[in-house]
Each structure stands twice: as C-alpha cells, then as structure tokens.
C-alpha cells in the first residue's frame, strides 16, 4: 500500500516530542532517523483491548493520502507496541511560540483543506483536531497527523468516541451518539476542535485587519456552537477573509499553476509584484522565495520578466525595486540561488547570470571558487528544479516517471512487501 513494514531496530530515536495516554493505551512521538534520513516516529503502547487503535493508525495513514496529511514512510508492529514512521515534523504544541500570524493563516488553510478532503472525498472524521495532531515540517508546512482516532463518519458512534478518549485533547467538543446525528453535521467534531484551537491562535494574529479578525471571531463562535446544525463546513470556513489573504492566495495559485488558464496566469503575474510589496519582507523571504522560484513559475514569461528580477535583486538606494532588504536577502536567498546554479536549463542560467552582479557578493566565496556556478552536463527541461519541487511540492504518491528516473540513475528501490488479498481490496483515498 505504498509503505513497507520494517524492523524497529532501524529507528534511531533522538528526542521525545510529545506523549499522551494511560496504561491501557498511550502514544509517544519521537524525532528519529531511519537509514540516516530524518523521520518522526509515532509509538503506540496498547493492551489487547485497545489494539485496534494502533492498527487503525497504520491503516488510516495507508489509505488517506493528501498533501496536507503527514506522509507515511514505513511501519512496524510487535506484541506490545506499534510504530508508525512518517516524514519529519514537529507537533505544533512544541513550536507554537515560534510561529507568526502569517504562518498561522497559511497553516490553518492547509489543515482545513485536509479536513475538507477527509469529510467530503474520503468520508472520514479525524476526531482529534487539536494542537497535538497538527505537525509542522522543516519547511514550515502544517500537516494533519495523529490518525489513530480516525473513523468513518457513518461509524462514528458514541462507543468509538469513548474508546479513543484517552488519546484525545480534553478540549475537543464531544460528538453526540450516532443515532442522534443528522447527515449535514457529521463534520462537527473536527470543526469544533479546530474552532477551539483558533481561539488560542487568535491572539497571535493581532496585526491583521481588525475587520477580518472580528469576522473570524464570529466564525469561531459558530464553529464551537452546541447547535450542531449551525456548524460550518471546512470549505465555508476557508472563505473567511483572514484565511484568504494575499499570502494564502499567492501560495495556492502557485501550487495549482499547472491547472490555470493562460488568462488567469497573465492576470495573476501582471499584478503580483504590487501585491508582494504589501506583504512584510520577512514573510516574502521565509514563505515565498522557494515557491516563486519553482520550475513552472520560471517558465511563465510575465513572471520571468516582471517578478523574478525583483526577487533576485536586493533592495538599495540605487535600486528601490527589489523586494528584500540586503540583510534578508543574504539570509534566505544564497542557498536557493546556489541550488539553482545546478539546474541544467538554459532559461534558468540566463536568469541567474543576468542578475549575478546584484547578488554575487552575498554568495559564499569558497562555493564560488569550487565551481558552484559552473554549468555541468547537457541541458534538459524535464530536470528543471527537481530538487526545489521535491521540497516545495508535497507528492504523497510516487509517479511512474519518478520510479523510472530512479532506476535509470542506478539508485536502489526498496521493494514493497507482497499484499494480501484483504489489503488489495482496501480503497485508497487520494486528493485530486
């Protein structure tokens, strides 16, 4: 099903990030390494009565695939414990003090997209949406994790809610028994949990427009309302002005750029520079540099001529058109620029050389002397920004072309274990 079962001896545990539970059922979250690669390990300790919770966590990760849900790498099971290994990430509760309001709005939008996918396409309820189940990747992306409490909406009975109570945040609003629910409110437990989280995060977003904050505050009251018929859906909450601010819309457009028409792209890039100047410079540097230097953006003529020159030129008295101050440029751009110099594509190389005089003094001298900017090998468009794409575009399902490329390069590919007939019949829910 896309993940291998491995031995727990391969996991080199480094740090305990989070723990919750009782003697009957408990979960620990560790940062670790598998084959020298950073990962996050969810370890479940259960008695025989609660064994299904650990099994449920594995099964949910295998069948629920979305860019905003933690990606399953591998798993292992023993008589007393179960290990679920995912991509590296840190619980939001462990890093909430270090995120700003802009990052929160983008993160909440991502979590709502994941919930919309679970509720409408997969037919599942997460049942434990809280600061404990939201994880932040090294790139700053928020993803939904802790799938141990997931259940089909149609089977979300009172007995199931009681069975997972030891693993859930106590602030989660309890769902009434299944026989008292109506179909339109089957999403209410997740939305209520997210609403209570938003109450906590609202204090970190004071810098935004007060009208936006006031409207979002009213939405939160409805999200946590005991009147279940009034609880909005994830899609409805995403229409809030606070969660559709210029940063969120820019990132979403860039992610979906291959689906846009030429007219939409022309309209977007013709006004993008002006909209970027309305954002704080540190937000551009931390959250937009990598997405805007992806392959599909560079290939757009308007972006190539109007947007990227402003991004690759530090702001100065002689050149006020740059988007970033010299200090922010030096902190965030050099690693990306040096990686771009390894891209074997004529258009990218010309773009960098045209602006080389603007940023060359900010690059590491030793890297330049060692030929970091020297072209190597023939150009090929299909390899454009492959490294940046891997870092900035979540891709939970390997494509056939990706597997073929790995074989061609001589890299070993780990074979998946043979599936049983029962596993082959399990549907896999993927985002479109």
NUVEX-902567 format. One record per residue (C-alpha): residue number from 1; z negated, y negated, x. Coordinates in steps of 0.1 Angstrom, whole numbers, plus 5000, padded with zeros to 4 digits. Each point is the difference from the previous one (the first is absolute). Layout:
<pts>
resi NUM; zz Z; yy Y; xx X
...
</pts>
This chain:
<pts>
resi 1; zz 5000; yy 5000; xx 5000
resi 2; zz 5006; yy 4977; xx 5029
resi 3; zz 4967; yy 5006; xx 5019
resi 4; zz 4988; yy 5028; xx 5022
resi 5; zz 4967; yy 5018; xx 4999
resi 6; zz 4983; yy 4997; xx 5034
resi 7; zz 4969; yy 5011; xx 5019
resi 8; zz 4971; yy 4975; xx 4999
resi 9; zz 4997; yy 5005; xx 5038
resi 10; zz 5030; yy 4978; xx 5004
resi 11; zz 4981; yy 4970; xx 4986
resi 12; zz 4982; yy 4979; xx 5026
resi 13; zz 4976; yy 4980; xx 4979
resi 14; zz 4992; yy 4965; xx 5013
resi 15; zz 4980; yy 4980; xx 4975
resi 16; zz 4984; yy 5003; xx 4966
resi 17; zz 5015; yy 4974; xx 4976
resi 18; zz 4984; yy 5009; xx 4967
resi 19; zz 4980; yy 5026; xx 4982
resi 20; zz 4989; yy 5007; xx 4964
resi 21; zz 4987; yy 5029; xx 4980
resi 22; zz 4971; yy 5025; xx 4995
resi 23; zz 4991; yy 5034; xx 5012
resi 24; zz 5023; yy 5015; xx 4974
resi 25; zz 5031; yy 4980; xx 5009
resi 26; zz 5005; yy 4973; xx 5026
resi 27; zz 5029; yy 4983; xx 5019
resi 28; zz 5000; yy 4986; xx 5035
resi 29; zz 5028; yy 4978; xx 5014
resi 30; zz 5007; yy 4999; xx 5037
resi 31; zz 5025; yy 4985; xx 5023
resi 32; zz 5014; yy 5027; xx 5023
resi 33; zz 5029; yy 5012; xx 5020
resi 34; zz 5024; yy 5029; xx 4994
resi 35; zz 5024; yy 5009; xx 5029
resi 36; zz 4991; yy 4966; xx 5015
resi 37; zz 5010; yy 4981; xx 4969
resi 38; zz 4975; yy 4978; xx 4981
resi 39; zz 4992; yy 5013; xx 4965
resi 40; zz 4973; yy 4998; xx 4973
resi 41; zz 4981; yy 5032; xx 4990
resi 42; zz 4984; yy 5005; xx 4966
resi 43; zz 4975; yy 5028; xx 5002
resi 44; zz 4986; yy 5015; xx 4968
resi 45; zz 4969; yy 5021; xx 4999
resi 46; zz 4995; yy 5019; xx 4968
resi 47; zz 4982; yy 5029; xx 4984
resi 48; zz 5019; yy 5026; xx 4981
resi 49; zz 4996; yy 4981; xx 4967
resi 50; zz 5017; yy 4969; xx 5013
resi 51; zz 5026; yy 5017; xx 5022
resi 52; zz 5028; yy 4988; xx 4977
resi 53; zz 4993; yy 4964; xx 5010
resi 54; zz 5011; yy 5007; xx 5036
resi 55; zz 5030; yy 5020; xx 4988
resi 56; zz 5009; yy 4972; xx 4976
resi 57; zz 5001; yy 4975; xx 5029
resi 58; zz 5025; yy 5021; xx 5019
resi 59; zz 5022; yy 5006; xx 4970
resi 60; zz 5000; yy 4964; xx 4990
resi 61; zz 5011; yy 4988; xx 5034
resi 62; zz 5027; yy 5026; xx 5001
resi 63; zz 5016; yy 4991; xx 4966
resi 64; zz 4994; yy 4962; xx 4997
resi 65; zz 5022; yy 4981; xx 5024
resi 66; zz 5003; yy 4963; xx 5000
resi 67; zz 5002; yy 4973; xx 5028
resi 68; zz 4966; yy 4986; xx 4988
resi 69; zz 4982; yy 5034; xx 5000
resi 70; zz 4987; yy 5014; xx 5033
resi 71; zz 5024; yy 5024; xx 5015
resi 72; zz 4988; yy 5036; xx 5005
resi 73; zz 5006; yy 5013; xx 5036
resi 74; zz 4983; yy 5034; xx 4999
resi 75; zz 4970; yy 5018; xx 4985
resi 76; zz 4977; yy 5030; xx 5007
resi 77; zz 4975; yy 5020; xx 4980
resi 78; zz 4970; yy 5021; xx 5008
resi 79; zz 4973; yy 5017; xx 4979
resi 80; zz 4977; yy 4970; xx 5001
resi 81; zz 5022; yy 4970; xx 5006
resi 82; zz 5035; yy 4986; xx 4996
resi 83; zz 5018; yy 4975; xx 5022
resi 84; zz 5027; yy 4976; xx 4987
resi 85; zz 5018; yy 4982; xx 5029
resi 86; zz 5020; yy 4968; xx 4991
resi 87; zz 5016; yy 4972; xx 5019
resi 88; zz 4975; yy 4977; xx 5018
resi 89; zz 4982; yy 4975; xx 4978
resi 90; zz 4966; yy 4984; xx 4996
resi 91; zz 4980; yy 4998; xx 4967
resi 92; zz 5002; yy 4965; xx 4985
resi 93; zz 4962; yy 5000; xx 4997
resi 94; zz 4998; yy 5002; xx 5038
resi 95; zz 5024; yy 4971; xx 5007
resi 96; zz 4996; yy 4977; xx 4970
resi 97; zz 4984; yy 4973; xx 5021
resi 98; zz 5031; yy 4996; xx 5021
resi 99; zz 5027; yy 4996; xx 4973
resi 100; zz 5011; yy 4966; xx 4986
resi 101; zz 5011; yy 4990; xx 4965
resi 102; zz 5037; yy 5004; xx 5007
resi 103; zz 4995; yy 5035; xx 5013
resi 104; zz 4979; yy 5008; xx 4969
resi 105; zz 5027; yy 4989; xx 4976
resi 106; zz 5027; yy 5021; xx 5018
resi 107; zz 4976; yy 5029; xx 5001
resi 108; zz 4991; yy 4999; xx 4964
resi 109; zz 5036; yy 4998; xx 4990
resi 110; zz 5006; yy 5032; xx 5021
resi 111; zz 4971; yy 5018; xx 4983
resi 112; zz 5013; yy 4990; xx 4966
resi 113; zz 5034; yy 5014; xx 5008
resi 114; zz 4984; yy 5033; xx 5010
resi 115; zz 4980; yy 5001; xx 4967
resi 116; zz 5031; yy 4991; xx 4980
resi 117; zz 5018; yy 5030; xx 5017
resi 118; zz 4970; yy 5023; xx 4993
resi 119; zz 4997; yy 4990; xx 4963
resi 120; zz 5036; yy 4997; xx 4989
resi 121; zz 5020; yy 5023; xx 5022
resi 122; zz 4976; yy 5027; xx 5011
resi 123; zz 4977; yy 5000; xx 4970
resi 124; zz 4968; yy 5000; xx 5021
resi 125; zz 4968; yy 4980; xx 5001
resi 126; zz 4984; yy 4993; xx 5033
resi 127; zz 4965; yy 4998; xx 4985
resi 128; zz 4983; yy 4983; xx 5030
resi 129; zz 5017; yy 4967; xx 5007
resi 130; zz 4976; yy 4980; xx 5021
resi 131; zz 4995; yy 4986; xx 5035
resi 132; zz 4992; yy 5035; xx 5012
resi 133; zz 5034; yy 5014; xx 4989
resi 134; zz 5022; yy 4972; xx 5014
resi 135; zz 5011; yy 5003; xx 5036
resi 136; zz 5015; yy 4976; xx 5025
resi 137; zz 5025; yy 5012; xx 5025
resi 138; zz 5003; yy 4986; xx 5036
resi 139; zz 5029; yy 4978; xx 4987
resi 140; zz 4977; yy 4985; xx 4974
resi 141; zz 5016; yy 5018; xx 4970
resi 142; zz 4976; yy 5010; xx 4971
resi 143; zz 5004; yy 5036; xx 4988
resi 144; zz 4983; yy 5021; xx 4973
resi 145; zz 4981; yy 5029; xx 5014
resi 146; zz 4972; yy 5024; xx 4991
resi 147; zz 5020; yy 5021; xx 4975
resi 148; zz 4971; yy 5024; xx 4995
resi 149; zz 4993; yy 4987; xx 4965
resi 150; zz 5036; yy 4998; xx 4988
resi 151; zz 5008; yy 5018; xx 4967
resi 152; zz 5028; yy 5001; xx 4975
resi 153; zz 4994; yy 4974; xx 4973
resi 154; zz 5004; yy 5025; xx 4972
resi 155; zz 4972; yy 5021; xx 5016
resi 156; zz 4976; yy 4971; xx 5009
resi 157; zz 4971; yy 5014; xx 4980
resi 158; zz 4963; yy 4990; xx 5000
resi 159; zz 4992; yy 5033; xx 5019
resi 160; zz 5024; yy 4990; xx 5028
resi 161; zz 4986; yy 4965; xx 5003
resi 162; zz 4965; yy 5015; xx 5003
resi 163; zz 5011; yy 5026; xx 5026
resi 164; zz 5012; yy 4972; xx 5023
resi 165; zz 4972; yy 4975; xx 4995
resi 166; zz 4983; yy 5008; xx 5033
resi 167; zz 5032; yy 4989; xx 5019
resi 168; zz 5007; yy 4968; xx 4979
resi 169; zz 4989; yy 4965; xx 5005
resi 170; zz 4971; yy 4993; xx 4976
resi 171; zz 5017; yy 4968; xx 4988
resi 172; zz 5030; yy 5018; xx 4985
resi 173; zz 5002; yy 4996; xx 4963
resi 174; zz 4996; yy 5034; xx 4983
resi 175; zz 5028; yy 5013; xx 4978
resi 176; zz 4990; yy 5012; xx 4965
resi 177; zz 5005; yy 5037; xx 4992
resi 178; zz 5036; yy 5010; xx 4997
resi 179; zz 4998; yy 5006; xx 4962
resi 180; zz 4991; yy 4964; xx 4995
resi 181; zz 5028; yy 4985; xx 5021
resi 182; zz 5033; yy 4987; xx 4988
resi 183; zz 5032; yy 5004; xx 5019
resi 184; zz 5005; yy 4963; xx 5008
resi 185; zz 4967; yy 4997; xx 5018
resi 186; zz 5003; yy 5031; xx 5022
resi 187; zz 5001; yy 4977; xx 5031
resi 188; zz 4967; yy 4981; xx 4992
resi 189; zz 4977; yy 5017; xx 5026
resi 190; zz 5022; yy 4991; xx 5029
resi 191; zz 5006; yy 4964; xx 4988
resi 192; zz 4963; yy 4995; xx 4993
resi 193; zz 4991; yy 5011; xx 5035
resi 194; zz 5026; yy 4977; xx 5015
resi 195; zz 4988; yy 4972; xx 4978
resi 196; zz 4964; yy 5003; xx 5014
resi 197; zz 5014; yy 5001; xx 5035
resi 198; zz 5020; yy 4968; xx 4993
resi 199; zz 4968; yy 4983; xx 4989
resi 200; zz 4986; yy 5006; xx 5035
resi 201; zz 5032; yy 4989; xx 5018
resi 202; zz 5005; yy 4968; xx 4979
resi 203; zz 4975; yy 4981; xx 5022
resi 204; zz 5024; yy 5005; xx 5030
resi 205; zz 5029; yy 4984; xx 4982
resi 206; zz 4986; yy 4965; xx 4995
resi 207; zz 5028; yy 4983; xx 5019
resi 208; zz 5026; yy 5009; xx 4973
resi 209; zz 5010; yy 4978; xx 4971
resi 210; zz 4971; yy 4996; xx 4976
resi 211; zz 5022; yy 5006; xx 4970
resi 212; zz 5011; yy 5033; xx 5015
resi 213; zz 4964; yy 5010; xx 5007
resi 214; zz 4988; yy 4990; xx 4965
resi 215; zz 5028; yy 5021; xx 4984
resi 216; zz 4992; yy 5029; xx 5022
resi 217; zz 4963; yy 4997; xx 4992
resi 218; zz 5009; yy 5003; xx 4963
resi 219; zz 5021; yy 5030; xx 5007
resi 220; zz 4971; yy 5017; xx 5018
resi 221; zz 4978; yy 4995; xx 4970
resi 222; zz 5026; yy 5019; xx 4979
resi 223; zz 5004; yy 5027; xx 5026
resi 224; zz 4963; yy 5009; xx 4999
resi 225; zz 4997; yy 4994; xx 4962
resi 226; zz 4983; yy 5028; xx 4981
resi 227; zz 5027; yy 4995; xx 4973
resi 228; zz 5023; yy 5027; xx 5014
resi 229; zz 5029; yy 4989; xx 4978
resi 230; zz 5002; yy 4967; xx 5019
resi 231; zz 5001; yy 5014; xx 5035
resi 232; zz 5033; yy 4989; xx 5016
resi 233; zz 5023; yy 5024; xx 5019
resi 234; zz 5006; yy 4997; xx 5038
resi 235; zz 5035; yy 4985; xx 4993
resi 236; zz 4985; yy 4973; xx 4978
resi 237; zz 4974; yy 4990; xx 5027
resi 238; zz 5028; yy 4998; xx 5026
resi 239; zz 5015; yy 4970; xx 4980
resi 240; zz 4969; yy 4979; xx 5008
resi 241; zz 5010; yy 4969; xx 5020
resi 242; zz 4974; yy 5008; xx 5027
resi 243; zz 5016; yy 5034; xx 5006
resi 244; zz 5036; yy 4986; xx 4999
resi 245; zz 4995; yy 4972; xx 5025
resi 246; zz 5028; yy 4992; xx 5026
resi 247; zz 4986; yy 5024; xx 5026
resi 248; zz 4999; yy 5030; xx 4976
resi 249; zz 5035; yy 4992; xx 4986
resi 250; zz 5015; yy 4996; xx 5035
resi 251; zz 4986; yy 5033; xx 5013
resi 252; zz 5011; yy 5018; xx 4968
resi 253; zz 5036; yy 4986; xx 5002
resi 254; zz 5003; yy 5010; xx 5037
resi 255; zz 4988; yy 5035; xx 4992
resi 256; zz 5025; yy 5003; xx 4972
resi 257; zz 5029; yy 4981; xx 5017
resi 258; zz 5024; yy 5030; xx 4999
resi 259; zz 4997; yy 5000; xx 4962
resi 260; zz 5008; yy 4963; xx 4996
resi 261; zz 5034; yy 4985; xx 4991
resi 262; zz 5019; yy 4976; xx 5023
resi 263; zz 4992; yy 4972; xx 4976
resi 264; zz 4962; yy 5008; xx 5001
resi 265; zz 5000; yy 5002; xx 5038
resi 266; zz 5019; yy 4967; xx 5004
resi 267; zz 4976; yy 4982; xx 4976
resi 268; zz 4970; yy 5015; xx 5018
resi 269; zz 5009; yy 4992; xx 5036
resi 270; zz 5014; yy 4966; xx 4992
resi 271; zz 4966; yy 4988; xx 4990
resi 272; zz 4978; yy 5023; xx 5020
resi 273; zz 4993; yy 4976; xx 5030
resi 274; zz 4987; yy 4973; xx 4976
resi 275; zz 4977; yy 5025; xx 4983
resi 276; zz 4987; yy 5013; xx 5033
resi 277; zz 4990; yy 4965; xx 5011
resi 278; zz 4977; yy 4999; xx 4970
resi 279; zz 4980; yy 5030; xx 5013
resi 280; zz 4973; yy 4998; xx 5028
resi 281; zz 5015; yy 5006; xx 5034
resi 282; zz 4975; yy 5028; xx 5007
resi 283; zz 5012; yy 5018; xx 4969
resi 284; zz 5036; yy 4999; xx 5011
resi 285; zz 4991; yy 5012; xx 5034
resi 286; zz 4978; yy 5029; xx 4989
resi 287; zz 5018; yy 5012; xx 4969
resi 288; zz 5036; yy 4989; xx 5000
resi 289; zz 5013; yy 5002; xx 5036
resi 290; zz 5006; yy 5037; xx 5000
resi 291; zz 5015; yy 5003; xx 4965
resi 292; zz 5024; yy 4970; xx 5006
resi 293; zz 5012; yy 5016; xx 5033
resi 294; zz 5010; yy 5033; xx 4984
resi 295; zz 5035; yy 5013; xx 5002
resi 296; zz 5011; yy 4992; xx 4965
resi 297; zz 4988; yy 4964; xx 5002
resi 298; zz 5018; yy 4994; xx 5033
resi 299; zz 5032; yy 5013; xx 4985
resi 300; zz 4999; yy 4972; xx 4973
resi 301; zz 5021; yy 4971; xx 5012
resi 302; zz 4979; yy 4973; xx 4983
resi 303; zz 4968; yy 5014; xx 5016
resi 304; zz 5017; yy 5003; xx 5033
resi 305; zz 5011; yy 4963; xx 5000
resi 306; zz 4973; yy 4983; xx 4981
resi 307; zz 4967; yy 5019; xx 5001
resi 308; zz 4998; yy 5021; xx 5032
resi 309; zz 5007; yy 4970; xx 5024
resi 310; zz 4970; yy 4982; xx 4985
resi 311; zz 4979; yy 5032; xx 5005
resi 312; zz 5011; yy 5005; xx 5036
resi 313; zz 4994; yy 4964; xx 5011
resi 314; zz 4965; yy 4987; xx 5006
resi 315; zz 4992; yy 4967; xx 4983
resi 316; zz 4998; yy 4970; xx 5024
resi 317; zz 5006; yy 4962; xx 5000
resi 318; zz 5035; yy 5005; xx 5011
resi 319; zz 5006; yy 5028; xx 4975
resi 320; zz 4980; yy 4995; xx 4968
resi 321; zz 5021; yy 5026; xx 4981
resi 322; zz 4980; yy 5030; xx 5014
resi 323; zz 4978; yy 5018; xx 4976
resi 324; zz 4972; yy 5009; xx 5024
resi 325; zz 4979; yy 4980; xx 5025
resi 326; zz 5003; yy 5010; xx 5037
resi 327; zz 4965; yy 5017; xx 4999
resi 328; zz 5008; yy 5021; xx 4969
resi 329; zz 5035; yy 5008; xx 5013
resi 330; zz 4986; yy 5012; xx 5034
resi 331; zz 4974; yy 5022; xx 4983
resi 332; zz 5022; yy 5018; xx 4974
resi 333; zz 5037; yy 4997; xx 5010
resi 334; zz 5004; yy 5014; xx 5036
resi 335; zz 4992; yy 5037; xx 4991
resi 336; zz 5026; yy 4999; xx 4972
resi 337; zz 5026; yy 4981; xx 5022
resi 338; zz 4997; yy 5025; xx 5029
resi 339; zz 5005; yy 5029; xx 4976
resi 340; zz 5030; yy 4983; xx 4985
resi 341; zz 5016; yy 4998; xx 5035
resi 342; zz 5000; yy 5038; xx 5000
resi 343; zz 5022; yy 5001; xx 4969
resi 344; zz 5036; yy 5010; xx 5009
resi 345; zz 5018; yy 4977; xx 4976
resi 346; zz 5023; yy 4970; xx 5009
resi 347; zz 4988; yy 4977; xx 4972
resi 348; zz 4964; yy 5004; xx 5009
resi 349; zz 5006; yy 4994; xx 5037
resi 350; zz 5020; yy 4968; xx 4993
resi 351; zz 4973; yy 4987; xx 4977
resi 352; zz 4973; yy 5005; xx 5027
resi 353; zz 5021; yy 4986; xx 5028
resi 354; zz 5009; yy 4969; xx 4980
resi 355; zz 4963; yy 4992; xx 4997
resi 356; zz 4988; yy 5015; xx 5033
resi 357; zz 4994; yy 4966; xx 5016
resi 358; zz 4976; yy 4991; xx 4972
resi 359; zz 4976; yy 5029; xx 5005
resi 360; zz 5007; yy 5015; xx 5035
resi 361; zz 4970; yy 4982; xx 5015
resi 362; zz 4977; yy 5018; xx 4975
resi 363; zz 5011; yy 5035; xx 5009
resi 364; zz 4982; yy 5021; xx 5026
resi 365; zz 5015; yy 4994; xx 5033
resi 366; zz 4995; yy 5035; xx 5013
resi 367; zz 5018; yy 5014; xx 4970
resi 368; zz 5030; yy 4977; xx 5006
resi 369; zz 5001; yy 5009; xx 5037
resi 370; zz 5000; yy 5037; xx 4991
resi 371; zz 5031; yy 4996; xx 4978
resi 372; zz 4984; yy 4999; xx 4966
resi 373; zz 5029; yy 4977; xx 4988
resi 374; zz 5028; yy 5020; xx 5017
resi 375; zz 5023; yy 5018; xx 4976
resi 376; zz 5003; yy 5037; xx 5004
resi 377; zz 5025; yy 5025; xx 4985
resi 378; zz 5028; yy 4994; xx 4974
resi 379; zz 4994; yy 4980; xx 4968
resi 380; zz 4995; yy 5018; xx 4968
resi 381; zz 4992; yy 4984; xx 4967
resi 382; zz 4982; yy 5030; xx 4985
resi 383; zz 4972; yy 4996; xx 5025
resi 384; zz 4994; yy 4964; xx 4993
resi 385; zz 4963; yy 4992; xx 4998
resi 386; zz 4991; yy 5036; xx 4995
resi 387; zz 4966; yy 4995; xx 5016
resi 388; zz 4993; yy 4969; xx 4979
resi 389; zz 5011; yy 5017; xx 4969
resi 390; zz 4976; yy 5029; xx 5006
resi 391; zz 4971; yy 4975; xx 5004
resi 392; zz 5008; yy 4977; xx 4971
resi 393; zz 5016; yy 5022; xx 4974
resi 394; zz 4979; yy 5029; xx 4987
resi 395; zz 5021; yy 5031; xx 4996
resi 396; zz 4979; yy 5029; xx 4987
resi 397; zz 5029; yy 5024; xx 4997
resi 398; zz 5020; yy 5009; xx 5031
resi 399; zz 5038; yy 4996; xx 4993
resi 400; zz 5024; yy 5027; xx 5012
resi 401; zz 5016; yy 4975; xx 5024
resi 402; zz 4966; yy 4993; xx 5016
resi 403; zz 4995; yy 5037; xx 5006
resi 404; zz 5035; yy 5003; xx 5014
resi 405; zz 4994; yy 4971; xx 5024
resi 406; zz 4968; yy 5017; xx 5013
resi 407; zz 5019; yy 5032; xx 5006
resi 408; zz 5027; yy 4982; xx 5018
resi 409; zz 4975; yy 4984; xx 5023
resi 410; zz 4985; yy 5033; xx 5009
resi 411; zz 4966; yy 4992; xx 4985
resi 412; zz 4981; yy 5030; xx 4986
resi 413; zz 4996; yy 5001; xx 4963
resi 414; zz 4969; yy 5017; xx 4985
resi 415; zz 5010; yy 5026; xx 4975
resi 416; zz 4982; yy 5000; xx 4967
resi 417; zz 4983; yy 5031; xx 4988
resi 418; zz 5018; yy 5022; xx 4975
resi 419; zz 4992; yy 4990; xx 4965
resi 420; zz 4988; yy 5024; xx 4974
resi 421; zz 5017; yy 5002; xx 4966
resi 422; zz 4972; yy 4981; xx 4983
resi 423; zz 5003; yy 4971; xx 5025
resi 424; zz 5038; yy 4998; xx 4995
resi 425; zz 4995; yy 4994; xx 4963
resi 426; zz 4977; yy 4970; xx 5006
resi 427; zz 5019; yy 4968; xx 4991
resi 428; zz 5000; yy 4972; xx 5026
resi 429; zz 4997; yy 4965; xx 4987
resi 430; zz 5018; yy 4975; xx 5022
resi 431; zz 5006; yy 4963; xx 4996
resi 432; zz 5036; yy 4991; xx 4995
</pts>
